[in-house]
Structure formats: C-alpha cells, structure tokens
Amino acid sequence: MLKDAFTFYYKATQLKDMLRQGAVQWNVDKDRLESIAEHTFGCMILAISLQPELDLKIDLGKTLEMLTIHELEELAIGDVTPLDKIDKKSLKLKARNAVYNFVKDLKCGKRLMALTDEYNLGETQEAKFAKAVDKLECVLEFKKYQDLGQVSLSNLKPEMLQNKKVKEFVESGQYDLADIFFLYHKPAFEGFGIDEKYWFNHLKSLDIGVQKPKEK
C-alpha cells in the first residue's frame, strides 16, 4: 500500500538526525557533526565518481541501492565503530531482523532484503565495491576534519586504545589520525588499487578544496 511507502520513508529518514559516532568518539571540533544520512550521500557521490575511473563493470544502480539500504540497520543497533566492544555475531542477527521489519510491508521488501544480504556477504563485485566506498568515505571525511584542524591524536582518550589495531598504529608514532583511519580500513579497498602507497603518495596530500577557518 502507498501508506507503507510513506511509513518507511519516515522511519528511514530518522538517519538524518543520527550522528556518526566516529566523529563523536574522536571529539571532532565542529559546530554540526555529520549525520548517518549525510555519510550515505557522501558514499553515493564517491561511488558515482569512482566507478568509471576504476573502469568497474558493475551495476552502479544496484551498488547505490546497497549503500542506501545497508545503513537502515543503524536505526536499531546504532552506528557501531571500531572503538565499540560489541558481540558482532549477535549484533548482525539483530541488525538483519531490524531491516526485515523495516521493509517487510513494502512491495520491494524482498529485493531490499536480498540487497542487504548481498552487501553483508560481500561476495559480489557490487557488494565489495559498496563496502570499499563505505569505508573510504569515512577515511576521506576524517582527512577533511584533520586538514581543517578539527580533529587530531591530541584528543586521544584511554578508551580509544582498547582496539588492538588502533593501539598499534598510535603507539608506533609513525602515523597521524587520517593515516590510522586509512590503514585500519585498507583491506576493504586496496583490491581496487587504493593501497598504502596510493594513500601516502596521492590521497593524503589531496587538496580538500575548503579553507581552514582563521584562528580567533
């Protein structure tokens, strides 16, 4: 029914009011932090621009749907980050059940569930690309925060070192925060040619096109 589509819309767009917890946990100094919905938009723009540059023979529309739908689970489980200590197995089941309940009354519900499962399995080229874009968008956003002086390792709190990989990167003393975000998520996108060498030689020095605010 048409009413189900509007009900779904109102439920799904609550993501516009949910903040990205990475920005909260790392104490990003910004008047208005990014919402989950804004992250989704960033992912879609990134996917649209990267797909032809990487010459990927994929269904881009399907990838964009995956990038949109997979965030629905966060309405139920929140925006989980590497700093959260959570039982991922039980969380995945809760997340899938939540998405099913969100889409079950829609005529496209079965297709949306299939896309959710395909994304989470990460076996198709579309799913792999969607996962890569999801992680890379986060890295690029934190690079922007760092370039604008809105976040740094100087804001580090003890609880941020509970993740072993993050702790190793921090304690090595070799990397800034943007480096750590890239290296932590690197397995998701290095298969697309965006590896450590590309980060340090190209992406890290990329001009974000936004002027750093003047100090008061």
C-alpha positions in Angstrom: 0.0 0.0 0.0 1.1 3.6 -0.6 0.8 4.3 3.1 3.6 1.7 3.7 5.9 3.6 1.5 5.4 6.8 3.5 5.7 5.0 6.8 9.0 3.5 5.6 10.1 7.0 4.5 9.5 8.5 7.9 11.3 5.6 9.6 14.3 5.5 7.3 14.9 9.3 7.3 15.4 9.3 11.0 19.0 8.6 9.9 19.1 12.3 9.1 19.0 13.0 12.8 21.5 10.3 14.0 25.1 11.5 14.3 28.1 9.5 13.0 29.6 8.1 16.2 33.2 8.1 14.9 33.0 11.9 14.9 31.6 11.9 18.4 34.1 9.4 19.8 37.1 11.2 18.3 35.9 14.6 19.6 35.7 16.3 16.2 35.6 20.1 16.9 32.8 21.1 14.6 29.6 23.1 15.2 27.4 20.5 13.5 28.6 16.9 13.2 27.8 14.6 10.2 24.6 12.5 10.3 24.4 9.0 9.0 22.3 10.2 6.1 25.0 12.7 5.1 27.5 9.8 5.2 25.2 7.9 2.9 25.1 10.8 0.4 28.9 11.1 0.5 29.1 7.4 -0.3 26.8 7.7 -3.2 28.8 10.6 -4.7 32.0 8.7 -4.2 30.7 5.6 -5.9 29.3 7.6 -8.8 32.7 9.3 -9.4 34.9 6.3 -8.7 33.1 3.6 -10.7 34.1 4.9 -14.2 37.6 5.9 -13.0 38.2 2.4 -11.9 36.6 1.0 -15.0 34.4 -1.3 -13.0 32.0 -3.5 -14.9 29.3 -3.4 -12.3 25.7 -2.4 -11.9 26.1 1.0 -10.3 22.4 1.4 -9.6 22.5 -1.8 -7.5 25.6 -0.5 -5.7 23.9 2.8 -4.9 20.8 0.9 -3.5 23.1 -1.2 -1.3 24.8 1.9 0.0 21.5 3.4 0.9 19.8 0.3 2.4 22.6 -1.1 4.5 22.5 1.8 6.9 18.9 1.0 7.9 20.2 -1.4 10.5 21.7 1.5 12.4 18.2 2.6 13.3 18.1 -0.4 15.6 21.8 -1.1 16.6 23.3 2.4 16.3 26.4 3.5 14.5 28.9 0.9 15.6 32.6 1.9 15.3 35.9 0.0 15.8 36.1 1.6 19.3 32.9 -0.2 20.4 33.3 -3.5 22.3 30.3 -5.5 21.0 29.5 -9.1 20.2 29.3 -8.8 16.4 27.6 -12.2 15.8 24.5 -11.4 17.9 24.6 -7.8 16.6 24.4 -9.0 12.9 21.3 -11.1 13.7 19.6 -8.2 15.4 20.6 -5.9 12.6 19.1 -8.2 9.9 15.9 -8.7 11.8 15.6 -5.0 12.2 16.0 -4.3 8.4 13.4 -7.1 7.7 10.9 -5.4 10.0 11.5 -2.0 8.3 11.0 -3.3 4.7 8.6 -6.3 5.1 5.4 -4.4 4.2 6.9 -2.8 1.0 6.3 -4.4 -2.4 10.1 -4.1 -2.9 10.8 -5.6 0.6 12.2 -8.9 -0.7 14.5 -7.2 -3.1 15.7 -4.8 -0.4 16.4 -7.8 1.9 18.3 -9.5 -0.9 20.4 -6.4 -1.4 21.1 -6.2 2.4 22.2 -9.9 2.5 24.3 -9.4 -0.7 26.1 -6.4 0.9 26.7 -8.2 4.2 28.1 -11.3 2.5 30.4 -9.2 0.4 30.9 -11.7 -2.3 29.7 -9.9 -5.5 31.7 -7.1 -7.1 28.9 -4.7 -6.4 29.0 -5.6 -2.7 32.8 -5.4 -2.5 32.8 -2.0 -4.2 30.0 -0.7 -1.9 31.9 -1.9 1.2 35.1 -0.2 -0.1 33.2 3.0 -0.7 31.6 3.0 2.7 35.0 2.7 4.4 36.8 5.1 2.1 34.2 7.8 2.5 34.8 7.7 6.3 38.6 8.0 5.7 38.2 11.0 3.4 35.8 12.7 5.9 38.4 12.3 8.7 41.1 13.5 6.4 39.0 16.7 5.9 38.5 17.1 9.6 42.2 16.8 10.2 43.1 19.2 7.3 40.7 21.7 8.9 42.2 21.3 12.3 39.0 19.8 13.7 40.4 16.6 15.0 43.8 15.1 15.9 45.5 12.5 18.0 45.9 15.1 20.7 42.3 14.4 21.6 43.1 10.8 22.4 41.3 9.2 25.3 42.4 5.9 27.0 39.3 4.1 25.8 40.3 4.8 22.3 43.2 2.4 22.7 41.0 -0.6 23.5 41.1 -1.6 19.9 44.3 -3.5 19.4 44.9 -2.4 15.8 44.2 1.2 16.6 46.5 1.0 19.6 49.4 -0.5 17.5 49.1 2.3 14.9 49.0 5.0 17.6 51.9 3.6 19.7 54.1 3.2 16.6 54.3 7.0 16.5 54.5 6.9 12.7 51.0 8.0 11.8 48.6 10.8 12.2 44.8 10.2 12.7 43.9 10.2 9.0 46.7 7.6 8.3 45.3 5.4 11.1 41.8 5.5 9.6 43.2 4.6 6.2 45.4 1.8 7.4 42.7 0.3 9.6 40.2 0.1 6.7 42.7 -0.6 4.0 41.7 -4.3 3.4 38.3 -3.0 2.1 39.6 -1.0 -0.8 43.2 -2.0 -1.6 41.8 -4.5 -4.1 40.6 -1.6 -6.1 44.2 -0.1 -6.3 43.7 2.3 -3.4 46.5 0.9 -1.3 49.0 2.3 1.3 51.3 3.6 -1.4 48.5 5.4 -3.2 47.4 7.0 0.1 50.8 8.4 1.1 51.8 9.5 -2.4 48.4 10.9 -3.6 45.4 10.9 -1.4 46.9 12.2 1.8 48.2 15.4 0.1 44.9 15.9 -1.9 43.5 19.4 -1.6 40.1 19.2 0.1 39.0 22.5 -1.6 37.9 24.0 1.7 39.8 26.8 3.5 40.7 26.2 7.1 38.9 28.7 9.4 41.1 31.6 10.7 42.1 31.4 14.3 40.2 33.8 16.6 
